Amino acid sequence: MKSRLDDKEKELLADIEKFNASVGAEGWHLKNKKLEEENLKGIRLNNSSLENVDLLQSNITSGDIRKSIFKDVDATGSDFSDSKFTEVEFNNCRFRYTKFNRAEFVKCIFRGCGSENMEMENAKFRDCTFEKADDNSGIFTHAEFTGGSFESCHLDNSSFYYAHLGNVLFKEGRLENVVMANTVMQDIDFEKGSIDFCSFNESDVKRMTFKQVASKGITFGKAVISRLSFTECDRFTGLNLINSTCSTLTIASSKLFSEPTFYQSNLAGLDIRDCNVAYLDLVESVITGNSRMTNSNISGANMSQAKVIDMDISSCAFDDYLVLDDGVFENLHLQDVKFDAKLEVRAKNVQYINSDRFPSP
């Protein structure tokens, strides 16, 4: 049962500077209270705790909160913009239409929290952890994440436009309809979990890995990628690189990797190994840089109008179809490659330069 602040508590908060000096510095401990439309701008809290507290539509901007715990706090409609949080734990808190614009978080934990339409534009996170947190339509535009992780989290329709992420782990969670467009990303790892209908368009990706991740579609449109790899992704469908460049792309040890599409893209160092790949699409793309396919089954491949330079294909099997129309193959080497007797081949105007040849129709 929550009660409103009594007269003594209201008097304490009437002069925020006096409160900071007399209470906030030593520790403010509030439990089972309801605060609504309170003006707590500039509040300073140290070693404090708020438990089962409603902070509804309150002004908590420009605050400085350190080594404190927020547990079962409902901050619906409140504004924490321009505040700084250091070693703060948020446990089972609710952030609905809550604002954290330009806030800074250092070594904070968000555990079991739920957010909806939360605003974190230009927020900065350093070594922060999100555990079993759910976000719906959160806005992280221009936010910065350095270190930290999202573990067993569900992000749905969250947007990270123009964000910077470095050394961040996404583990055993779900990402759905998440947009990370125009982002700068370095050393980003996805482990287990799923990522569905997410986009990284026009982003600069230094290194990104996916391990044991399931997917129903991710897109890199007009992206610049240094290293991208997929390992043990047995239920991955719809990898799309459109008008993008990638220096090293690896797909390895995956039982079923479906519909990888590289359209009008430049790939250097394409490495497909120990996989079952369904419907590989390289239409109008340029593949260079000692690329290879090894020990894999390729069920359907479209290389029409592609330019493939320096590729080794060994211990592979092709079935279903092979489309090569208007393709150019230079220094293509085939070794121990099997082509199914029922393989449908289309190969009009194909050019081979110092190359082994695929079968003709």
Secondary structure, 3 states (H helix, E strand, C coil): CCEECCHHHHHHHHCHHHHHHHHHCCCCEEECEEEECCECCCCEEECCEEECCEEECCECCCCEEECCEEECCECCCCECCCCEEECCEEECCEEECCECCCCEEECCEEECCEEECCECCCCEEECCEEECCEEECCECCCCEEECCEEECCEEECCECCCCEEEEEEEECCEEECCECCCCEEEEEEEECCEEEEEECCCCEEEEEEEECCEEEEEEEECCEEEEEEEECCCCEECEEEECCEEEEEEEECCCCEECCEEECCEEECEEEECCEEEEEECCCCEEECCEEEECCEEEEEECCCCEEEEEEEECCEEEEEEECCCCEEEEEEEECCEECCCCEEECCCCEEECCCCCCCC
